[in-house]
């Protein structure tokens, strides 16, 4: 292990790695009464992935610090979102703390009043350490976590920038340069595709709804905007059509068979097996790609920015946070857990594992933390993506319906449907849904 990685001993002793840290990566002279809620048991609902893994791996340290027992469950993302909504709607959720996807759930959770306001806790020195201040979160994190009244209804946990993963070995074999533009990427993907050898130039999400997260990278880089000044949806214009033509070209000419059913898991499987030369997805997948037990491309992966489009160069950005259920009877104890989840120590571990990027600037900008990141090229792609980040979905209540309807149009193009026709149908179908939601 690199001596720059934060070891458990350092975390307990409060030494070096991420500055003067105590048990949880917090400043050693904290005056918070961590034991105040000792004996409490908290239930946590997590979306399956590197963030949940990071929490579960180190949660014993939180229990040692606070005396609070934590029971947590990781559920695949789509199912976890549905389960949370059902339970929160009932008014009696089984969990105290919830892992939420801002890009899908922000407006829905706010409007329903499902999350407790953390603003008072954040200002209370007996509850919050001095280094945890709102100004340490990135602008996107605050935009996600605050409601229109300025209340903090969650703590920003991890930001996802979409990046381009590529197989250096396959590029070298074919003498192909790393693409700087989307047009170059499409040409490179076609050159790298060799179905007889079972090699494909590109892989990405083709599955309805999930595919929107990748497609929006193309849409934004073709100059697209989701909403006009009056809040009307804008996804059937020329920018959307051109972005969809590129999507159709890549996934019908250069992608593995069955890609119309691929989410990130299937896409990653193709890439880790060395069967796909390029993959655009969220930045948190370095650990499995560099894991010898799970990947055939260890040491062969390149990490870089999403190529530029004719109207811009943006990284489609998403994020998740951690919040307290308004119905929880253990809100103060739950807040201590949320604070620990987004702490400098936990954030440094997440970044150093390549499993995610904290929303806290003090972690991402820390030179000592950066020394413990094994994959420097990955870290550079993340730092550079932050400078060109743009929200990857409109902040609206019916965002799931938006993803379903436009995503279905995209998937239809993989069977040969005309992009302009499908987008027009999707636009007409979604527009009244959005209008109704805003009037409700």
C-alpha angles and dihedrals in degrees: 000000000000113000087232093064114099106251124201090247091056091048091053096043095045095234139144119309104089097012124283099339134171130203095313102029091272123129109284095234095059114150096201112126097235094177095055093101098036112152094035119127119213127198117212130195112208134184109231114258146080094312093056090045090053092051095047094045094059104025093110088070090058090050091049090051098045110018086234115136115218125204112189136178128197114210126179109272102252093045092045091054092050093045092051093051092049093049096043091048089055091059090231108080117181091225136068097198126041132196105219134192105227095199091058107026110030101097094033094053093043096049093047093049092232098142130070118238110251096186095101093048091051091056094046112094090199089060104031133049118236094247094059104085130147092241090065091067118086119253091255091052093053091045088056099041101044124073124217090274091058094251119145105232095173142004116254107244113175137355124215118211115185112237138175116256114195137180107241093195094056091046091051093048091056096036091238123158122227105263120246096185135041091244090054089048092055092049092047091049091055092049092049095049115103110161092182088063092040091245123135129192098222141017130185145136114311097161116111113262094007090063092066092074091063097035093057089066088063093041094052092046091052088057099263125157123192100217136023124225091277094051096256116148117251111194106118100062128108092275091058092046093051092045090051093049088057091047090050093047094051097045098041100040104028110026134088121270112274094028090139086075097045124118121175092286095058091041091052091047091056092047096046090050089057091245098118126051099203136027130177114204145118119316098244100084102086094101097062092039091055096040111107090205093057107026140059093195100064109149092008099083123109121201122202146140124293104265119260123261127215092269104035153334113249137153111223103236132207134166148191135213143185121243143174120245109243087224093056117119090203102058098142094049089045090054091054088054093048089050091052092048092058095036123130092250096051092041091052090051092050092050094044091052090051088236099123148332119257118229088226113102093204090065100043092045095047110113092202092053090048090056088063094055106104098199105058094177090056092050091049091051089053095048091048093046090055088063093055099035121140128175107268098212135032114264097241135131099242093051091133090056089046091054092045096050101040090037090056089053090053093048090050090059089061087067091052102272118150112260096217093049094047094047092050091052091048092049093052091047096049102039096076091045090057093045092051092049093053092049094048 
